Amino acid sequence: MAKRKRNLDVAKMIKEGRGIGKGDKYKPWIKIQDVPSLGRSSRIRGIKTGRQHELLSDMERNYFYFLEYSDKVEDIREQFPLLPIEDTILIANELGIEHPKHPETGEFIVMTTDFLVALNYNNKFYEVARTIKSKDDLMNKRILEKFEIEKQYWEKRGINWGIVTDEEIDKIMANNISLVHSYKEISSVDSFNDIEISELKDLIYEFMKRIIDNEKAMRTICNDFDNEMCLEKGSSLCIFKYLIINKIIEIDITERINVNKAIPSISIVEKSIKKVEAI
């Protein structure tokens, strides 16, 4: 949706391939350097796409982590353009709503949806469009008018559109996912660069044995394991995070992960053990 000042050459952006492609080939319509963000912007390399994602606010970042953690999500396309622009102009005219314009030039601007998400639910593939917005902003009449244009655009394409507010995004869960997100590929962690893959697998299996039904603080368990296995300090914490993000072990992801305390109710997900063999 149109929510930030834009001074962008639309023709040039289309020529660059922005808003086109899927997976690692997709290029978001808006990048961080294009506009001043209303919040803290983030660039995060995605697990599902393998590309860098351009997230323009804290809320977008937190919602992105939810999408990354979901087993149903296949692809994430952020800052997705509502093209061709003639479609949104027509919708605005039909609704009797003023189409977003550039504040300086007065030209119509391309609207965007924060996320277009591809889902696989029981082998049924479909897409949903989601806009991220503070609940307080929903009291703004102009914002709601823009949302109506966005909603109609997606309805005409048979795609479910919805608003996700800050109240629906669990910050604790999002923070937990952010802590483990970059440990999806354990073999790429620096402290394991000189360790043979077979040895790394053995370390992971042994570490899993140590953390089940262990009432010690996770940091203590990890420090002891590092010392016993002659590993670089912090290596076992990396393994712990790898096990979480790959869902090889199950914890209560809605409770803040505090490695200075015991992590309650850790269980091994048997169907995910094969992920270790795939390293």
ROTORLO-977258 format. One record per residue: residue number from 1; chain; x, y, z of N, C-alpha, C in turn. Coordinates in pm, whole numbers, always signed. Example, Ala and Ser with C-alpha at 12.3 -4.5 7.8 and 13.67 -1.06 7.14 Angstrom:
<kemis>
[1 "A" [+1319 -569 +780] [+1230 -450 +780] [+1320 -330 +780]],
[2 "A" [+1285 -225 +708] [+1367 -106 +714] [+1290 +3 +787]],
</kemis>
This chain:
<kemis>
[1 "A" [+83 -118 +0] [+0 +0 +0] [+86 +123 +0]],
[2 "A" [+29 +239 -39] [+106 +362 -47] [+112 +425 +91]],
[3 "A" [+225 +415 +158] [+233 +463 +295] [+362 +537 +323]],
[4 "A" [+447 +555 +224] [+571 +626 +244] [+599 +710 +120]],
[5 "A" [+667 +818 +138] [+700 +905 +26] [+786 +827 -73]],
[6 "A" [+753 +837 -199] [+829 +767 -302] [+866 +864 -414]],
[7 "A" [+988 +859 -451] [+1033 +940 -564] [+1110 +846 -655]],
[8 "A" [+1036 +762 -721] [+1096 +652 -795] [+1055 +655 -941]],
[9 "A" [+1145 +616 -1026] [+1119 +609 -1169] [+1052 +475 -1197]],
[10 "A" [+920 +476 -1215] [+844 +352 -1230] [+891 +272 -1352]],
[11 "A" [+911 +338 -1464] [+954 +268 -1585] [+1087 +198 -1562]],
[12 "A" [+1177 +266 -1493] [+1308 +209 -1465] [+1295 +87 -1374]],
[13 "A" [+1206 +97 -1276] [+1187 -15 -1183] [+1130 -137 -1253]],
[14 "A" [+1037 -115 -1344] [+982 -226 -1421] [+1090 -290 -1507]],
[15 "A" [+1173 -205 -1568] [+1283 -255 -1651] [+1382 -336 -1569]],
[16 "A" [+1401 -297 -1444] [+1492 -370 -1354] [+1434 -505 -1311]],
[17 "A" [+1306 -526 -1340] [+1243 -653 -1302] [+1187 -654 -1162]],
[18 "A" [+1167 -536 -1106] [+1112 -532 -970] [+966 -576 -971]],
[19 "A" [+929 -649 -864] [+793 -699 -853] [+766 -821 -938]],
[20 "A" [+872 -878 -996] [+857 -994 -1086] [+940 -1111 -1031]],
[21 "A" [+893 -1231 -1058] [+969 -1350 -1021] [+918 -1412 -892]],
[22 "A" [+973 -1530 -864] [+939 -1602 -742] [+1067 -1654 -678]],
[23 "A" [+1055 -1692 -551] [+1171 -1748 -481] [+1289 -1654 -482]],
[24 "A" [+1407 -1708 -516] [+1529 -1626 -515] [+1536 -1530 -633]],
[25 "A" [+1442 -1544 -728] [+1442 -1456 -846] [+1357 -1330 -825]],
[26 "A" [+1280 -1328 -719] [+1191 -1213 -698] [+1269 -1089 -653]],
[27 "A" [+1228 -975 -707] [+1286 -847 -668] [+1174 -759 -612]],
[28 "A" [+1183 -720 -484] [+1077 -636 -427] [+1066 -502 -498]],
[29 "A" [+943 -450 -505] [+921 -323 -573] [+992 -209 -502]],
[30 "A" [+991 -213 -370] [+1056 -107 -291] [+1173 -168 -214]],
[31 "A" [+1286 -100 -217] [+1400 -140 -138] [+1426 -34 -31]],
[32 "A" [+1499 -73 +70] [+1521 +15 +185] [+1576 +151 +144]],
[33 "A" [+1668 +150 +49] [+1731 +277 +10] [+1637 +369 -68]],
[34 "A" [+1523 +316 -113] [+1432 +395 -195] [+1351 +498 -116]],
[35 "A" [+1318 +462 +7] [+1226 +547 +83] [+1269 +558 +228]],
[36 "A" [+1233 +669 +294] [+1257 +678 +439] [+1157 +590 +511]],
[37 "A" [+1204 +497 +594] [+1116 +405 +664] [+1053 +472 +785]],
[38 "A" [+931 +428 +816] [+863 +479 +936] [+911 +407 +1061]],
[39 "A" [+982 +300 +1045] [+1034 +225 +1159] [+1176 +184 +1129]],
[40 "A" [+1226 +86 +1199] [+1362 +39 +1175] [+1360 -66 +1065]],
[41 "A" [+1425 -34 +956] [+1426 -125 +841] [+1528 -236 +863]],
[42 "A" [+1507 -348 +791] [+1594 -464 +807] [+1616 -533 +673]],
[43 "A" [+1736 -585 +654] [+1764 -673 +542] [+1799 -809 +602]],
[44 "A" [+1720 -910 +566] [+1739 -1043 +623] [+1741 -1146 +510]],
[45 "A" [+1843 -1232 +513] [+1848 -1338 +412] [+1749 -1447 +450]],
[46 "A" [+1659 -1476 +358] [+1552 -1571 +386] [+1596 -1716 +380]],
[47 "A" [+1536 -1796 +466] [+1559 -1940 +463] [+1484 -2003 +346]],
[48 "A" [+1361 -1961 +326] [+1277 -2024 +225] [+1314 -1981 +83]],
[49 "A" [+1362 -1859 +66] [+1392 -1809 -67] [+1541 -1805 -98]],
[50 "A" [+1625 -1794 +6] [+1769 -1784 -15] [+1812 -1647 -64]],
[51 "A" [+1720 -1550 -62] [+1756 -1415 -107] [+1741 -1316 +8]],
[52 "A" [+1789 -1196 -15] [+1778 -1090 +84] [+1640 -1027 +78]],
[53 "A" [+1575 -1018 +194] [+1442 -958 +201] [+1453 -815 +253]],
[54 "A" [+1372 -726 +193] [+1372 -584 +228] [+1249 -556 +315]],
[55 "A" [+1273 -534 +444] [+1164 -516 +540] [+1172 -375 +597]],
[56 "A" [+1063 -301 +586] [+1067 -157 +609] [+1025 -113 +749]],
[57 "A" [+991 -206 +836] [+953 -169 +972] [+974 -287 +1065]],
[58 "A" [+968 -261 +1194] [+979 -367 +1294] [+865 -467 +1279]],
[59 "A" [+746 -418 +1253] [+632 -508 +1239] [+647 -600 +1118]],
[60 "A" [+695 -545 +1008] [+719 -628 +890] [+824 -735 +920]],
[61 "A" [+929 -694 +989] [+1035 -789 +1025] [+980 -901 +1112]],
[62 "A" [+903 -866 +1214] [+850 -967 +1305] [+754 -1062 +1234]],
[63 "A" [+672 -1008 +1146] [+579 -1094 +1072] [+657 -1185 +976]],
[64 "A" [+763 -1132 +919] [+848 -1212 +831] [+901 -1335 +903]],
[65 "A" [+943 -1318 +1029] [+994 -1433 +1105] [+885 -1538 +1125]],
[66 "A" [+761 -1495 +1145] [+652 -1591 +1157] [+638 -1672 +1028]],
[67 "A" [+644 -1604 +915] [+633 -1670 +785] [+748 -1768 +765]],
[68 "A" [+868 -1729 +803] [+985 -1815 +787] [+971 -1942 +870]],
[69 "A" [+911 -1932 +987] [+901 -2046 +1078] [+788 -2141 +1042]],
[70 "A" [+692 -2093 +965] [+576 -2174 +931] [+610 -2282 +828]],
[71 "A" [+565 -2403 +854] [+587 -2513 +760] [+499 -2502 +636]],
[72 "A" [+393 -2421 +645] [+299 -2409 +533] [+346 -2309 +428]],
[73 "A" [+435 -2219 +466] [+478 -2113 +375] [+585 -2164 +278]],
[74 "A" [+561 -2143 +149] [+653 -2187 +45] [+738 -2071 -9]],
[75 "A" [+678 -1954 -20] [+748 -1839 -78] [+696 -1711 -14]],
[76 "A" [+785 -1613 -3] [+751 -1485 +57] [+797 -1374 -37]],
[77 "A" [+702 -1293 -82] [+736 -1180 -168] [+690 -1052 -98]],
[78 "A" [+785 -973 -54] [+753 -850 +18] [+751 -730 -76]],
[79 "A" [+683 -623 -33] [+672 -499 -112] [+625 -533 -254]],
[80 "A" [+510 -603 -262] [+461 -651 -390] [+377 -542 -458]],
[81 "A" [+407 -506 -583] [+338 -396 -651] [+201 -435 -703]],
[82 "A" [+106 -342 -694] [-27 -363 -749] [-28 -307 -891]],
[83 "A" [+17 -390 -982] [+30 -353 -1122] [-68 -432 -1208]],
[84 "A" [-109 -379 -1321] [-74 -246 -1372] [-143 -137 -1292]],
[85 "A" [-83 -20 -1288] [-136 +90 -1208] [-275 +131 -1253]],
[86 "A" [-307 +106 -1381] [-441 +139 -1431] [-550 +66 -1354]],
[87 "A" [-517 -54 -1303] [-618 -131 -1229] [-656 -63 -1098]],
[88 "A" [-556 -14 -1025] [-588 +51 -898] [-652 +188 -920]],
[89 "A" [-614 +254 -1029] [-677 +383 -1063] [-825 +361 -1093]],
[90 "A" [-856 +255 -1168] [-995 +224 -1201] [-1074 +191 -1075]],
[91 "A" [-1015 +112 -987] [-1082 +75 -862] [-1111 +199 -778]],
[92 "A" [-1011 +287 -768] [-1029 +410 -691] [-1144 +493 -748]],
[93 "A" [-1152 +503 -881] [-1259 +579 -946] [-1396 +516 -918]],
[94 "A" [-1400 +381 -922] [-1525 +311 -895] [-1573 +333 -752]],
[95 "A" [-1478 +342 -661] [-1510 +359 -519] [-1529 +506 -481]],
[96 "A" [-1493 +595 -572] [-1500 +737 -541] [-1395 +780 -442]],
[97 "A" [-1279 +712 -450] [-1168 +739 -358] [-1052 +797 -437]],
[98 "A" [-984 +892 -380] [-867 +949 -445] [-752 +849 -445]],
[99 "A" [-697 +823 -562] [-583 +731 -573] [-459 +798 -516]],
[100 "A" [-373 +722 -448] [-249 +780 -394] [-166 +848 -502]],
[101 "A" [-114 +965 -468] [-31 +1042 -562] [+100 +1080 -495]],
[102 "A" [+197 +1110 -578] [+323 +1161 -526] [+298 +1301 -472]],
[103 "A" [+339 +1327 -348] [+308 +1458 -286] [+369 +1578 -356]],
[104 "A" [+477 +1556 -431] [+544 +1668 -498] [+503 +1683 -643]],
[105 "A" [+494 +1570 -715] [+464 +1577 -859] [+315 +1566 -888]],
[106 "A" [+239 +1508 -792] [+97 +1488 -816] [+65 +1371 -905]],
[107 "A" [+167 +1295 -945] [+147 +1178 -1031] [+99 +1059 -949]],
[108 "A" [+17 +975 -1013] [-27 +853 -946] [+95 +765 -916]],
[109 "A" [+95 +702 -799] [+206 +615 -762] [+157 +469 -755]],
[110 "A" [+251 +379 -773] [+220 +236 -767] [+200 +196 -621]],
[111 "A" [+85 +140 -592] [+59 +90 -457] [+124 -46 -438]],
[112 "A" [+151 -82 -315] [+211 -212 -286] [+141 -279 -169]],
[113 "A" [+151 -411 -165] [+107 -489 -50] [+231 -542 +19]],
[114 "A" [+231 -538 +151] [+352 -571 +226] [+402 -713 +198]],
[115 "A" [+310 -809 +192] [+352 -948 +169] [+252 -1021 +78]],
[116 "A" [+306 -1089 -21] [+230 -1187 -99] [+293 -1322 -66]],
[117 "A" [+216 -1409 -4] [+269 -1533 +53] [+211 -1654 -20]],
[118 "A" [+299 -1744 -63] [+257 -1869 -126] [+252 -1978 -19]],
[119 "A" [+139 -2048 -12] [+118 -2149 +92] [+95 -2287 +31]],
[120 "A" [+136 -2387 +106] [+109 -2526 +71] [+39 -2589 +189]],
[121 "A" [-91 -2609 +175] [-170 -2666 +284] [-229 -2799 +238]],
[122 "A" [-172 -2907 +292] [-214 -3042 +252] [-205 -3060 +101]],
[123 "A" [-92 -3014 +45] [-63 -3025 -98] [-158 -2944 -185]],
[124 "A" [-223 -2847 -125] [-304 -2751 -201] [-231 -2617 -195]],
[125 "A" [-198 -2565 -311] [-119 -2443 -319] [-207 -2321 -347]],
[126 "A" [-186 -2217 -272] [-260 -2093 -295] [-181 -1976 -238]],
[127 "A" [-227 -1855 -269] [-158 -1735 -225] [-250 -1649 -139]],
[128 "A" [-190 -1577 -45] [-263 -1479 +34] [-182 -1350 +36]],
[129 "A" [-252 -1238 +41] [-187 -1107 +48] [-212 -1050 +188]],
[130 "A" [-106 -999 +249] [-118 -946 +384] [-52 -809 +397]],
[131 "A" [-126 -719 +459] [-76 -585 +488] [-54 -572 +638]],
[132 "A" [+59 -515 +677] [+94 -502 +817] [+71 -357 +861]],
[133 "A" [-6 -340 +969] [-38 -204 +1012] [-67 -199 +1161]],
[134 "A" [-26 -90 +1224] [-58 -68 +1365] [-208 -54 +1381]],
[135 "A" [-261 -112 +1487] [-405 -105 +1510] [-452 +40 +1523]],
[136 "A" [-370 +125 +1581] [-407 +266 +1598] [-428 +335 +1464]],
[137 "A" [-353 +293 +1362] [-364 +357 +1230] [-496 +324 +1160]],
[138 "A" [-564 +221 +1210] [-689 +181 +1147] [-802 +279 +1177]],
[139 "A" [-774 +376 +1260] [-872 +480 +1289] [-862 +594 +1187]],
[140 "A" [-758 +589 +1102] [-734 +695 +1005] [-819 +668 +879]],
[141 "A" [-908 +761 +845] [-999 +742 +733] [-924 +724 +601]],
[142 "A" [-819 +804 +580] [-746 +796 +454] [-676 +662 +439]],
[143 "A" [-621 +611 +548] [-556 +480 +543] [-659 +372 +507]],
[144 "A" [-777 +380 +565] [-882 +282 +535] [-927 +291 +389]],
[145 "A" [-926 +411 +332] [-961 +426 +191] [-860 +354 +103]],
[146 "A" [-733 +371 +135] [-628 +303 +58] [-639 +151 +73]],
[147 "A" [-675 +107 +194] [-693 -36 +216] [-806 -91 +129]],
[148 "A" [-910 -13 +110] [-1024 -58 +29] [-981 -79 -115]],
[149 "A" [-896 +9 -166] [-843 -9 -302] [-762 -138 -308]],
[150 "A" [-678 -157 -209] [-593 -276 -203] [-677 -403 -195]],
[151 "A" [-778 -400 -110] [-866 -515 -93] [-935 -551 -224]],
[152 "A" [-990 -450 -292] [-1061 -475 -419] [-966 -530 -526]],
[153 "A" [-843 -480 -526] [-744 -527 -623] [-725 -678 -609]],
[154 "A" [-708 -725 -487] [-682 -868 -466] [-808 -952 -484]],
[155 "A" [-921 -897 -446] [-1047 -972 -465] [-1072 -999 -612]],
[156 "A" [-1039 -904 -698] [-1058 -923 -842] [-968 -1033 -897]],
[157 "A" [-864 -1067 -821] [-771 -1172 -862] [-793 -1302 -786]],
[158 "A" [-898 -1306 -706] [-931 -1427 -633] [-833 -1462 -524]],
[159 "A" [-764 -1361 -471] [-663 -1384 -367] [-708 -1321 -236]],
[160 "A" [-703 -1401 -131] [-743 -1353 +1] [-649 -1244 +50]],
[161 "A" [-708 -1131 +91] [-629 -1019 +143] [-672 -991 +286]],
[162 "A" [-576 -955 +370] [-611 -924 +508] [-508 -832 +572]],
[163 "A" [-549 -773 +683] [-462 -685 +760] [-413 -760 +883]],
[164 "A" [-284 -750 +911] [-226 -805 +1033] [-180 -687 +1117]],
[165 "A" [-232 -677 +1239] [-196 -566 +1326] [-86 -607 +1423]],
[166 "A" [-29 -507 +1490] [+76 -532 +1587] [+27 -620 +1702]],
[167 "A" [-102 -615 +1731] [-157 -696 +1840] [-162 -845 +1805]],
[168 "A" [-155 -876 +1677] [-161 -1016 +1633] [-23 -1077 +1615]],
[169 "A" [+81 -999 +1632] [+217 -1048 +1614] [+282 -1062 +1751]],
[170 "A" [+304 -1185 +1792] [+365 -1214 +1922] [+514 -1176 +1918]],
[171 "A" [+550 -1070 +1990] [+688 -1021 +1985] [+786 -1119 +2048]],
[172 "A" [+743 -1189 +2149] [+832 -1287 +2213] [+865 -1399 +2116]],
[173 "A" [+764 -1450 +2049] [+785 -1557 +1951] [+872 -1508 +1836]],
[174 "A" [+844 -1387 +1787] [+923 -1331 +1678] [+1069 -1315 +1720]],
[175 "A" [+1093 -1270 +1843] [+1229 -1254 +1892] [+1299 -1388 +1904]],
[176 "A" [+1227 -1490 +1951] [+1285 -1624 +1961] [+1330 -1675 +1824]],
[177 "A" [+1244 -1656 +1725] [+1277 -1702 +1590] [+1397 -1625 +1536]],
[178 "A" [+1403 -1495 +1568] [+1516 -1413 +1520] [+1648 -1462 +1579]],
[179 "A" [+1644 -1514 +1702] [+1765 -1562 +1769] [+1824 -1686 +1701]],
[180 "A" [+1737 -1767 +1642] [+1782 -1895 +1586] [+1781 -1895 +1433]],
[181 "A" [+1724 -1792 +1373] [+1698 -1789 +1229] [+1822 -1814 +1144]],
[182 "A" [+1934 -1756 +1182] [+2056 -1764 +1099] [+2133 -1894 +1117]],
[183 "A" [+2078 -1988 +1195] [+2150 -2113 +1221] [+2088 -2232 +1147]],
[184 "A" [+2014 -2203 +1042] [+1951 -2310 +963] [+2055 -2407 +908]],
[185 "A" [+2167 -2354 +859] [+2273 -2439 +804] [+2389 -2442 +903]],
[186 "A" [+2394 -2544 +984] [+2494 -2551 +1091] [+2636 -2563 +1036]],
[187 "A" [+2651 -2625 +920] [+2785 -2646 +863] [+2849 -2515 +819]],
[188 "A" [+2768 -2408 +806] [+2822 -2279 +764] [+2868 -2193 +881]],
[189 "A" [+2844 -2240 +1002] [+2889 -2167 +1122] [+3041 -2175 +1131]],
[190 "A" [+3105 -2063 +1155] [+3252 -2055 +1152] [+3320 -2159 +1241]],
[191 "A" [+3267 -2182 +1360] [+3334 -2272 +1454] [+3333 -2418 +1410]],
[192 "A" [+3255 -2450 +1305] [+3249 -2586 +1256] [+3316 -2603 +1119]],
[193 "A" [+3382 -2499 +1072] [+3443 -2502 +939] [+3548 -2611 +924]],
[194 "A" [+3621 -2639 +1031] [+3731 -2736 +1023] [+3693 -2873 +1076]],
[195 "A" [+3565 -2895 +1097] [+3518 -3024 +1150] [+3455 -3105 +1037]],
[196 "A" [+3494 -3230 +1026] [+3436 -3319 +925] [+3286 -3334 +947]],
[197 "A" [+3213 -3350 +837] [+3068 -3361 +845] [+3025 -3477 +935]],
[198 "A" [+3092 -3591 +921] [+3057 -3708 +1003] [+3077 -3679 +1151]],
[199 "A" [+3184 -3607 +1183] [+3210 -3571 +1322] [+3106 -3472 +1373]],
[200 "A" [+3067 -3378 +1286] [+2966 -3280 +1324] [+2833 -3348 +1355]],
[201 "A" [+2796 -3446 +1274] [+2672 -3519 +1299] [+2678 -3590 +1434]],
[202 "A" [+2793 -3651 +1465] [+2808 -3720 +1593] [+2796 -3623 +1709]],
[203 "A" [+2852 -3504 +1692] [+2844 -3402 +1797] [+2698 -3362 +1822]],
[204 "A" [+2624 -3346 +1713] [+2484 -3306 +1725] [+2403 -3413 +1797]],
[205 "A" [+2423 -3538 +1758] [+2349 -3647 +1821] [+2383 -3656 +1970]],
[206 "A" [+2511 -3641 +2002] [+2553 -3648 +2142] [+2496 -3531 +2222]],
[207 "A" [+2496 -3413 +2162] [+2442 -3295 +2229] [+2293 -3313 +2258]],
[208 "A" [+2221 -3371 +2164] [+2078 -3394 +2185] [+2053 -3484 +2305]],
[209 "A" [+2139 -3581 +2326] [+2124 -3669 +2442] [+2141 -3591 +2572]],
[210 "A" [+2231 -3493 +2569] [+2264 -3418 +2690] [+2152 -3325 +2735]],
[211 "A" [+2073 -3275 +2641] [+1975 -3171 +2677] [+1838 -3226 +2714]],
[212 "A" [+1812 -3352 +2683] [+1682 -3411 +2717] [+1678 -3442 +2867]],
[213 "A" [+1574 -3394 +2932] [+1554 -3416 +3077] [+1671 -3366 +3160]],
[214 "A" [+1735 -3262 +3113] [+1846 -3202 +3187] [+1796 -3073 +3252]],
[215 "A" [+1807 -3064 +3383] [+1752 -2950 +3456] [+1853 -2836 +3474]],
[216 "A" [+1971 -2851 +3417] [+2069 -2743 +3424] [+2033 -2630 +3327]],
[217 "A" [+2089 -2513 +3353] [+2072 -2403 +3259] [+2133 -2442 +3126]],
[218 "A" [+2071 -2401 +3016] [+2120 -2439 +2884] [+2262 -2388 +2862]],
[219 "A" [+2293 -2270 +2911] [+2429 -2218 +2894] [+2531 -2307 +2965]],
[220 "A" [+2495 -2358 +3082] [+2584 -2448 +3156] [+2606 -2577 +3079]],
[221 "A" [+2498 -2634 +3027] [+2508 -2756 +2947] [+2601 -2733 +2828]],
[222 "A" [+2582 -2620 +2762] [+2661 -2590 +2643] [+2807 -2566 +2677]],
[223 "A" [+2834 -2494 +2784] [+2973 -2470 +2824] [+3043 -2601 +2858]],
[224 "A" [+2973 -2688 +2931] [+3031 -2819 +2967] [+3059 -2902 +2842]],
[225 "A" [+2966 -2898 +2748] [+2983 -2976 +2625] [+3098 -2922 +2541]],
[226 "A" [+3110 -2791 +2532] [+3221 -2729 +2459] [+3354 -2774 +2517]],
[227 "A" [+3364 -2770 +2649] [+3489 -2807 +2717] [+3521 -2955 +2698]],
[228 "A" [+3420 -3037 +2713] [+3442 -3183 +2703] [+3481 -3224 +2561]],
[229 "A" [+3420 -3158 +2462] [+3445 -3195 +2323] [+3553 -3109 +2257]],
[230 "A" [+3619 -3025 +2339] [+3726 -2937 +2289] [+3677 -2850 +2173]],
[231 "A" [+3558 -2795 +2191] [+3500 -2708 +2090] [+3524 -2562 +2125]],
[232 "A" [+3523 -2478 +2024] [+3533 -2335 +2046] [+3414 -2290 +2130]],
[233 "A" [+3439 -2200 +2224] [+3333 -2153 +2313] [+3216 -2097 +2232]],
[234 "A" [+3095 -2140 +2267] [+2975 -2095 +2198] [+2928 -2191 +2090]],
[235 "A" [+3008 -2292 +2060] [+2972 -2387 +1953] [+2844 -2463 +1985]],
[236 "A" [+2830 -2506 +2109] [+2713 -2584 +2147] [+2585 -2501 +2146]],
[237 "A" [+2598 -2372 +2178] [+2481 -2285 +2166] [+2435 -2276 +2021]],
[238 "A" [+2532 -2279 +1930] [+2497 -2280 +1787] [+2420 -2406 +1751]],
[239 "A" [+2463 -2518 +1806] [+2393 -2645 +1781] [+2251 -2637 +1836]],
[240 "A" [+2237 -2582 +1955] [+2105 -2567 +2018] [+2012 -2486 +1928]],
[241 "A" [+2063 -2376 +1875] [+1982 -2290 +1788] [+1950 -2360 +1656]],
[242 "A" [+2046 -2436 +1605] [+2024 -2514 +1483] [+1911 -2615 +1503]],
[243 "A" [+1908 -2680 +1617] [+1805 -2780 +1645] [+1667 -2717 +1653]],
[244 "A" [+1661 -2593 +1704] [+1532 -2525 +1716] [+1479 -2481 +1581]],
[245 "A" [+1561 -2410 +1503] [+1513 -2354 +1376] [+1480 -2464 +1276]],
[246 "A" [+1545 -2579 +1289] [+1513 -2692 +1201] [+1405 -2783 +1259]],
[247 "A" [+1355 -2746 +1377] [+1248 -2819 +1444] [+1285 -2966 +1467]],
[248 "A" [+1413 -2987 +1496] [+1460 -3121 +1531] [+1429 -3147 +1678]],
[249 "A" [+1433 -3039 +1757] [+1381 -3046 +1894] [+1264 -2950 +1903]],
[250 "A" [+1177 -2977 +1996] [+1058 -2894 +2014] [+1063 -2830 +2151]],
[251 "A" [+1045 -2698 +2153] [+1034 -2624 +2279] [+909 -2535 +2268]],
[252 "A" [+875 -2471 +2377] [+764 -2377 +2374] [+816 -2246 +2315]],
[253 "A" [+793 -2226 +2186] [+849 -2111 +2115] [+780 -1981 +2156]],
[254 "A" [+667 -1992 +2229] [+597 -1871 +2273] [+653 -1817 +2403]],
[255 "A" [+741 -1892 +2468] [+807 -1846 +2591] [+948 -1800 +2557]],
[256 "A" [+990 -1688 +2614] [+1120 -1631 +2583] [+1232 -1732 +2608]],
[257 "A" [+1317 -1751 +2509] [+1431 -1841 +2524] [+1536 -1772 +2611]],
[258 "A" [+1563 -1831 +2725] [+1663 -1778 +2817] [+1763 -1888 +2846]],
[259 "A" [+1879 -1882 +2782] [+1977 -1990 +2796] [+2044 -1989 +2933]],
[260 "A" [+2018 -1886 +3011] [+2074 -1881 +3147] [+1987 -1958 +3246]],
[261 "A" [+1881 -2015 +3194] [+1793 -2099 +3276] [+1772 -2232 +3204]],
[262 "A" [+1715 -2326 +3278] [+1681 -2454 +3216] [+1568 -2432 +3115]],
[263 "A" [+1576 -2499 +3002] [+1471 -2490 +2901] [+1374 -2605 +2926]],
[264 "A" [+1252 -2574 +2968] [+1159 -2682 +3005] [+1102 -2756 +2886]],
[265 "A" [+1069 -2881 +2909] [+992 -2962 +2814] [+1053 -2970 +2675]],
[266 "A" [+1184 -2996 +2668] [+1247 -3018 +2537] [+1216 -3160 +2491]],
[267 "A" [+1171 -3172 +2369] [+1145 -3305 +2315] [+1203 -3315 +2175]],
[268 "A" [+1240 -3436 +2137] [+1297 -3460 +2005] [+1184 -3493 +1907]],
[269 "A" [+1187 -3429 +1791] [+1088 -3455 +1687] [+1146 -3564 +1595]],
[270 "A" [+1099 -3685 +1615] [+1157 -3801 +1547] [+1159 -3787 +1395]],
[271 "A" [+1052 -3731 +1338] [+1044 -3721 +1192] [+1145 -3622 +1136]],
[272 "A" [+1204 -3539 +1224] [+1299 -3438 +1177] [+1444 -3480 +1196]],
[273 "A" [+1466 -3597 +1257] [+1603 -3643 +1281] [+1681 -3655 +1149]],
[274 "A" [+1613 -3690 +1041] [+1679 -3708 +912] [+1744 -3580 +862]],
[275 "A" [+1705 -3466 +916] [+1765 -3338 +877] [+1912 -3334 +917]],
[276 "A" [+1946 -3403 +1025] [+2085 -3408 +1068] [+2167 -3484 +965]],
[277 "A" [+2111 -3592 +914] [+2181 -3672 +814] [+2200 -3597 +683]],
[278 "A" [+2116 -3496 +662] [+2121 -3420 +536] [+2225 -3306 +538]],
[279 "A" [+2293 -3292 +650] [+2393 -3184 +662] [+2499 -3199 +554]],
</kemis>
